[in-house]
Amino acid sequence: MRCSDTIETDGQTVTVSELTVGEIRAWFKEMTVQDDEFDLVRHELFDDADLDAVGRMTDIRDLDEWTPSQLEPVIEACRRVNPRFFALRDRLQTAGRKILEARAAI
């Protein structure tokens, strides 16, 4: 059964859903194919999550209308409901940094 959590933040109700293995796999395939234009805000606004993840894990339709302080509790809920996804994300980021460091040392 898919886990979910409903939270209240700044008067808004948000449902956070657990991603399936298939949804994660399809998303990673999409990233490798189409991510030719890097959106700094989308990827780097938060240290521990990107806006794509928040959009896929929640029922929020227009993230551009939300402030970072409104999104922080949403991200906490996303991490609670999708711990395996975030652990994978952290491992991939660590591996990417190691590869870049190794290339810089050459």
Contact map, one row per residue, 1 for C-alpha under 8 A:
1110000000000000000000000000000000000000000000000000000000000000000000000000000000000000000000000000000000
1111000000000000111100000000000000000000000000000000000000000000000000000000000000000000000000000000000000
1111100000000000110000000000000000000000000000000000000000000000000000000000000010000000000000000000000000
0111110000000011110000000000000000000000000000000000000000000000000000000000000010000000000000000000000000
0011111000000011100000000000000000000000000000000000000000000000000000000000100010000000000000000000000000
0001111100001111000000000000000000000000000000000000000000000000000000000000000000000000000000000000000000
0000111110001111000000000000000000000000000000000000000000000000000000000100100000000000000000000000000000
0000011111111100000000000000000000000000000000000000000000000000000000000000000000000000000000000000000000
0000001111111100000000000000000000000000000000000000000000000000000001001100000000000000000000000000000000
0000000111110000000000000000000000000000000000000000000000000000000001000000000000000000000000000000000000
0000000111111000000000000000000000000000000000000000000000000000000000000000000000000000000000000000000000
0000000111111100000000000000000000000000000000000000000000000000000000000000000000000000000000000000000000
0000011110111110000000000000000000000000000000000000000000000000000000000000000000000000000000000000000000
0000011110011111000000000000000000000000000000000000000001110000000000000100000000000000000000000000000000
0001111000001111100000000000000000000000000000000000000001100000000000000000000000000000000000000000000000
0001111000000111110000000000000000000000000000000000000011100000000000000100110010000000000000000000000000
0111100000000011111000000000000000000000000000000000000011000000000000000000010011000000000000000000000000
0111000000000001111100000000000000000000000000000000000010000000000000000000010011000000000000000000000000
0100000000000000111110110000000000000000000000000000000010000000000000000000000001001000000000000000000000
0100000000000000011111110000000000000000000000000000000000000000000000000000000000000000000000000000000000
0000000000000000001111111000000000000000000000000000000000000000000000000000000000000000000000000000000000
0000000000000000000111111100000000000000000000000000000000000000000000000000000000000000000000000000000000
0000000000000000001111111110000000000000000000000000000000000000000000000000000000000000000000000000000000
0000000000000000001111111111000000000000000000000000000000000000000000000000000000001000000000000000000000
0000000000000000000011111111100000000000000000000000000000000000000000000000000000000000000000000000000000
0000000000000000000001111111110000000000000000000000000000000000000000000000000000000000000000000000000000
0000000000000000000000111111111000000000000000000000000000000000000000000000000000000000000000000000000000
0000000000000000000000011111111100000000000000000000000000000000000000000000000000000000000000000000000000
0000000000000000000000001111111110000000000000000000000000000000000000000000000000000000000000000000000000
0000000000000000000000000111111111100000000000000000000000000000000000000000000000000000000000000000000000
0000000000000000000000000011111111100000000000000000000000000000000000000000000000000000000000000000000000
0000000000000000000000000001111111100000000000000000000000000000000000000000000000000000000000000000000000
0000000000000000000000000000111111100000000000000000000000000000000000000000000000000000000000000000000000
0000000000000000000000000000011111110000000000000000000000000000000000000000000000000000000000000000000000
0000000000000000000000000000011111111100000000000000000000000000000000000000000000000000000000000000000000
0000000000000000000000000000000001111100000000000000000000000000000000000000000000000000000000000000000000
0000000000000000000000000000000000111110000000000000000000000000000000000000000000000000000000000000000000
0000000000000000000000000000000000111111001000000000000000000000000000000000000000000000000000000000000000
0000000000000000000000000000000000001111111000000000000000000000000000000000000000000000000000000000000000
0000000000000000000000000000000000000111111110000000000000000000000000000000000000000000000000000000000000
0000000000000000000000000000000000000011111110000000000000000000000000000000000000000000000000000000000000
0000000000000000000000000000000000000011111110000111000000000000000000000000000000000000000000000000000000
0000000000000000000000000000000000000111111111001111000000000000000000000000000000000000000000000000000000
0000000000000000000000000000000000000001111111101100000000000000000000000000000000000000000000000000000000
0000000000000000000000000000000000000001111111100100000000000000000000000000000000000000000000000000000000
0000000000000000000000000000000000000000001111111100000000000000000000000000000000000000000000000000000000
0000000000000000000000000000000000000000000111111100000000000000000000000000000000000000000000000000000000
0000000000000000000000000000000000000000000001111100000000000000000000000000000000000000000000000000000000
0000000000000000000000000000000000000000001101111110110000000000000000000010000000000000000000000000000000
0000000000000000000000000000000000000000011111111111110000000000000000000000000000000000000000000000000000
0000000000000000000000000000000000000000011000001111111000000010000000000000000000000000000000000000000000
0000000000000000000000000000000000000000011000000111111100000000000000000000000000000000000000000000000000
0000000000000000000000000000000000000000000000001111111110000000000000000000000000000000000000000000000000
0000000000000000000000000000000000000000000000001111111111000000000000000110010000000000000000000000000000
0000000000000000000000000000000000000000000000000011111111111010000000000000000000000000000000000000000000
0000000000000000000000000000000000000000000000000001111111100000000000000000000000000000000000000000000000
0000000000000001111000000000000000000000000000000000111111100000000000000000010000000000000000000000000000
0000000000000111100000000000000000000000000000000000011111110000000000000000010000000000000000000000000000
0000000000000111000000000000000000000000000000000000001111111000000000000000000000000000000000000000000000
0000000000000100000000000000000000000000000000000000001001111110000000000000000000000000000000000000000000
0000000000000000000000000000000000000000000000000000001000111110000000000000000000000000000000000000000000
0000000000000000000000000000000000000000000000000000000000011111110000000000000000000000000000000000000000
0000000000000000000000000000000000000000000000000010001000011111110000000000000000000000000000000000000000
0000000000000000000000000000000000000000000000000000000000000111111000000000000000000000000000000000000000
0000000000000000000000000000000000000000000000000000000000000111111000000000000000000000000000000000000000
0000000000000000000000000000000000000000000000000000000000000111111101100000000000000000000000000000000000
0000000000000000000000000000000000000000000000000000000000000001111111100000000000000000000000000000000000
0000000000000000000000000000000000000000000000000000000000000000011111110000000000000000000000000000000000
0000000000000000000000000000000000000000000000000000000000000000001111111000000000000000000000000000000000
0000000011000000000000000000000000000000000000000000000000000000011111111100000000000000000000000000000000
0000000000000000000000000000000000000000000000000000000000000000011111111110000000000000000000000000000000
0000000000000000000000000000000000000000000000000000000000000000000111111111000000000000000000000000000000
0000000010000000000000000000000000000000000000000000000000000000000011111111100000000000000000000000000000
0000001010000101000000000000000000000000000000000000010000000000000001111111110000000000000000000000000000
0000000000000000000000000000000000000000000000001000010000000000000000111111111000000000000000000000000000
0000000000000000000000000000000000000000000000000000000000000000000000011111111100000000000000000000000000
0000101000000001000000000000000000000000000000000000000000000000000000001111111110000000000000000000000000
0000000000000001110000000000000000000000000000000000010011000000000000000111111111000000000000000000000000
0000000000000000000000000000000000000000000000000000000000000000000000000011111111100100000000000000000000
0000000000000000000000000000000000000000000000000000000000000000000000000001111111100000000000000000000000
0011100000000001110000000000000000000000000000000000000000000000000000000000111111100000000000000000000000
0000000000000000111000000000000000000000000000000000000000000000000000000000011111111100000000000000000000
0000000000000000000000000000000000000000000000000000000000000000000000000000001111111110000000000000000000
0000000000000000000000000000000000000000000000000000000000000000000000000000000001111111000000000000000000
0000000000000000001000010000000000000000000000000000000000000000000000000000000001111111100000000000000000
0000000000000000000000000000000000000000000000000000000000000000000000000000001001111111110000000000000000
0000000000000000000000000000000000000000000000000000000000000000000000000000000000111111111000000000000000
0000000000000000000000000000000000000000000000000000000000000000000000000000000000011111111100000000000000
0000000000000000000000000000000000000000000000000000000000000000000000000000000000001111111110000000000000
0000000000000000000000000000000000000000000000000000000000000000000000000000000000000111111111000000000000
0000000000000000000000000000000000000000000000000000000000000000000000000000000000000011111111100000000000
0000000000000000000000000000000000000000000000000000000000000000000000000000000000000001111111110000000000
0000000000000000000000000000000000000000000000000000000000000000000000000000000000000000111111111000000000
0000000000000000000000000000000000000000000000000000000000000000000000000000000000000000011111111100000000
0000000000000000000000000000000000000000000000000000000000000000000000000000000000000000001111111110000000
0000000000000000000000000000000000000000000000000000000000000000000000000000000000000000000111111111000000
0000000000000000000000000000000000000000000000000000000000000000000000000000000000000000000011111111100000
0000000000000000000000000000000000000000000000000000000000000000000000000000000000000000000001111111110000
0000000000000000000000000000000000000000000000000000000000000000000000000000000000000000000000111111111000
0000000000000000000000000000000000000000000000000000000000000000000000000000000000000000000000011111111100
0000000000000000000000000000000000000000000000000000000000000000000000000000000000000000000000001111111110
0000000000000000000000000000000000000000000000000000000000000000000000000000000000000000000000000111111111
0000000000000000000000000000000000000000000000000000000000000000000000000000000000000000000000000011111111
0000000000000000000000000000000000000000000000000000000000000000000000000000000000000000000000000001111111
0000000000000000000000000000000000000000000000000000000000000000000000000000000000000000000000000000111111
0000000000000000000000000000000000000000000000000000000000000000000000000000000000000000000000000000011111
